[in-house]
Amino acid sequence: MSPSLRNVLLAGLVLAASACVTINIYFPAAAAEKAADRIIEEVWQLREGANAPAQPAAEGSKP
């Protein structure tokens, strides 16, 4: 077997082996739920702020 063919096969084997690696990250469900609740609250507050009526201009001010 020629050295270049061996290098190609070795590179292919390394690539195939590295493609089989899976990284799983686990975190507590309670913390995820709390973070989701916080995000939902922030979104609702932003929506409520956007729907609030504009403050009338003070008397004597020019538009």
C-alpha positions in Angstrom: 0.0 0.0 0.0 1.4 3.4 -1.0 2.0 6.0 1.8 -0.4 8.5 0.2 -3.2 5.9 0.1 -2.5 5.0 3.7 -2.7 8.7 4.7 -6.0 9.1 2.9 -7.5 6.0 4.6 -6.2 7.1 8.0 -7.7 10.6 7.5 -11.0 9.0 6.5 -11.0 6.7 9.5 -10.3 9.7 11.8 -13.0 11.7 10.2 -15.5 8.9 10.5 -14.6 8.3 14.2 -15.0 12.0 15.0 -18.4 12.2 13.3 -19.8 9.6 15.7 -19.2 11.8 18.8 -22.3 13.2 20.4 -22.3 15.8 23.2 -25.3 15.9 25.4 -25.8 18.7 27.8 -28.3 18.2 30.6 -29.6 21.0 32.9 -32.2 21.0 35.6 -35.8 21.1 34.3 -36.8 23.5 37.2 -34.2 26.0 36.2 -35.2 25.8 32.5 -38.9 26.3 33.5 -38.0 29.3 35.6 -36.0 30.9 32.8 -38.9 30.3 30.4 -41.3 31.9 32.8 -39.1 34.9 33.1 -38.8 35.3 29.4 -42.5 35.1 28.9 -43.1 37.7 31.6 -40.6 40.1 29.9 -42.3 39.6 26.5 -45.8 40.3 28.1 -44.4 43.4 29.7 -43.0 44.6 26.4 -46.3 44.0 24.7 -48.3 45.8 27.4 -45.9 48.8 27.2 -46.3 48.9 23.4 -50.1 48.9 23.7 -50.2 51.7 26.3 -51.7 54.9 25.1 -49.3 57.8 24.4 -49.1 60.5 27.0 -50.7 63.7 26.0 -48.4 66.6 25.3 -48.1 69.2 28.1 -49.9 72.4 27.6 -47.8 75.1 26.0 -45.4 72.7 24.3 -45.0 72.7 20.6 -45.3 69.5 18.7 
